[in-house]
């Protein structure tokens, strides 16, 4: 059964990523280019979005994998994943990310020459942040590719046995709205045991906390789809419970953040971080299943465009920020210019170049011909 709500959510969450990265320009958290003045109040909506924006992408990725693998052999699926994820990743590393590193080095005085002088140094000098070689915001792609390939044997076994104990267990968990919280237990373990020892780096090797957390969420997404309609009935029926519980958990999270002074506060924050993430993912999926599970005239276009938008957007955001960072403009003006500029320039590049040239379509992970079916999931990575 087609799930247009997942198509819409993928587009919305990746679109939200542009607003989030523009916000990173204005908050005191570490980022590549920073404004000359911070906007302290912006950290609260940023904290809220940051709780669930990446985890829900991996859940949706696992769900998309369940749909894609239902019609393909393991080898066919693996070949498609390599084509749709590895080629765009290499394109991004070689062509899209270097300007970000260059502008960051220029802004901090780490480099003073032209971009044409910088590129050979970027390509051959060290790994970011000490060096210049990086995949920056494209880290999502190697993680997703790795999970997709490594878990193929597990997915094929699940597909082969639709009445297995694990799927029966999932269906039973979804019969009570609170029972799904048992699935949080592994995520709590990663949060309490791995996060302190292996802080997030997105460097793949050694990033064991993120590897454990995101692979778990990816697998959960696959299992939720494989369990059938019981999952969708649960999240749609209990969406208001998840909403109210999520509002309460995030309020408690902010309260503990405000008073954190003792060691137990850190453990409380860890628990609330996981619970809050879980509630908002389930809340969003629940409301999407009711409100967004229908095709639309813009969905086909957006569903294809979202992948190139994701690959290109941060370089454009950083470039605009570089020219705005020292101007004495207020936050509303700079924020508006950066959001509009990022969407606008990315749209022009996609519509004028990427969409229309077969080679560019290959490099940016699109099919050989434009997406023509409303709600088609084929033009983006099965993520």
Long-range contacts (C-beta under 8 A, 24 or more apart in sequence): 2-375, 3-63, 3-67, 3-293, 4-292, 4-293, 4-294, 4-295, 4-296, 4-299, 4-375, 5-285, 5-288, 5-289, 5-291, 5-292, 5-293, 6-60, 6-63, 6-64, 6-288, 6-377, 7-299, 7-303, 7-375, 7-377, 8-288, 8-292, 8-296, 8-299, 9-56, 9-60, 9-284, 9-285, 9-288, 9-292, 10-57, 10-60, 10-64, 10-303, 10-306, 10-380, 10-383, 11-299, 11-302, 11-303, 11-306, 13-53, 13-56, 13-57, 13-60, 14-57, 14-306, 14-309, 14-310, 15-306, 15-309, 16-49, 16-53, 17-53, 17-310, 17-313, 18-309, 18-313, 18-317, 18-339, 18-342, 18-343, 19-339, 20-46, 20-49, 20-50, 20-53, 21-137, 21-313, 21-314, 21-317, 22-317, 22-321, 22-335, 22-338, 22-339, 22-342, 23-335, 25-317, 25-321, 25-325, 25-334, 25-338, 26-331, 26-334, 26-335, 32-100, 32-101, 32-103, 32-104, 32-136, 32-318, 33-103, 33-104, 33-107, 33-318, 33-321, 33-322, 33-325, 34-325, 35-321, 35-324, 35-325, 35-334, 36-325, 36-326, 36-327, 36-328, 37-331, 39-331, 42-331, 44-254, 47-254, 47-257, 48-250, 51-250, 51-253, 51-273, 51-276, 51-277, 51-280, 52-276, 52-277, 52-280, 52-281, 52-284, 54-140, 54-214, 55-213, 55-214, 55-217, 55-277, 55-281, 56-280, 56-281, 56-284, 56-285, 57-140, 57-383, 58-144, 58-147, 58-214, 58-217, 58-218, 58-221, 59-217, 59-218, 59-220, 59-221, 59-224, 59-281, 59-285, 60-221, 60-383, 61-144, 61-147, 61-148, 61-218, 61-221, 61-382, 61-383, 62-217, 62-218, 62-219, 62-220, 62-221, 62-222, 62-223, 62-224, 62-225, 63-221, 63-222, 63-224, 63-225, 64-221, 64-377, 64-382, 64-383, 65-148, 65-155, 65-218, 65-221, 65-222, 65-382, 65-383, 66-155, 66-221, 66-222, 66-225, 66-226, 67-225, 67-377, 67-382, 68-377, 68-382, 69-152, 69-155, 69-156, 69-159, 70-159, 74-152, 74-153, 74-155, 74-156, 77-148, 77-152, 77-382, 78-148, 78-149, 78-152, 80-382, 81-145, 81-148, 81-149, 81-381, 81-382, 82-145, 82-149, 83-365, 84-365, 84-380, 84-381, 84-382, 85-141, 85-142, 85-144, 85-145, 85-148, 85-365, 85-381, 86-141, 86-145, 87-362, 87-363, 87-365, 88-138, 88-141, 88-307, 88-311, 88-363, 88-364, 88-365, 88-381, 89-135, 89-138, 89-141, 89-142, 89-145, 91-311, 91-363, 91-364, 92-135, 92-138, 92-141, 92-311, 93-133, 93-134, 93-135, 93-138, 94-123, 96-138, 96-311, 96-312, 96-315, 97-134, 97-135, 97-136, 97-137, 97-138, 97-315, 98-122, 98-123, 98-132, 99-315, 99-318, 99-319, 100-136, 100-314, 100-315, 100-318, 101-128, 101-132, 101-134, 101-136, 103-318, 103-319, 103-322, 104-318, 105-132, 106-322, 107-322, 107-325, 127-203, 136-314, 137-314, 138-311, 139-202, 139-203, 139-204, 141-381, 142-204, 143-204, 143-210, 143-211, 143-214, 144-218, 144-381, 144-383, 146-204, 147-214, 147-215, 147-218, 147-219, 148-382, 151-215, 151-218, 151-219, 151-222, 154-219, 155-222, 158-222, 158-223, 158-226, 159-226, 162-226, 166-223, 167-223, 167-226, 167-227, 170-223, 170-224, 170-226, 170-227, 170-230, 170-231, 171-227, 171-228, 171-230, 174-227, 174-230, 174-231, 174-233, 174-234, 175-230, 175-234, 177-234, 177-237, 177-238, 177-241, 177-242, 180-234, 180-282, 181-275, 181-278, 183-220, 183-278, 184-274, 184-275, 184-278, 186-216, 187-213, 187-216, 187-217, 187-274, 187-277, 187-278, 188-270, 188-271, 188-274, 190-216, 191-270, 191-271, 191-273, 191-274, 192-267, 192-270, 192-271, 195-270, 232-289, 235-282, 235-285, 235-286, 235-289, 236-286, 236-289, 236-290, 237-286, 238-282, 238-286, 239-282, 239-283, 239-286, 239-287, 239-289, 239-290, 242-279, 242-280, 242-282, 242-283, 242-286, 243-283, 243-287, 245-279, 246-276, 246-279, 246-280, 246-283, 249-275, 249-276, 249-279, 250-276, 250-280, 295-374, 295-375, 296-374, 296-375, 297-374, 299-374, 299-375, 300-371, 300-372, 300-373, 300-374, 300-375, 300-376, 301-371, 303-371, 303-375, 303-376, 303-377, 303-379, 303-380, 304-355, 304-366, 304-370, 304-371, 304-376, 304-379, 304-380, 305-347, 305-350, 305-355, 306-380, 307-364, 307-365, 307-366, 307-379, 307-380, 307-381, 308-346, 308-349, 308-350, 308-354, 308-355, 308-364, 308-365, 308-366, 309-346, 309-347, 309-350, 311-364, 311-365, 312-346, 312-349, 312-350, 313-342, 313-346, 316-341, 316-342, 316-345, 316-346, 317-342
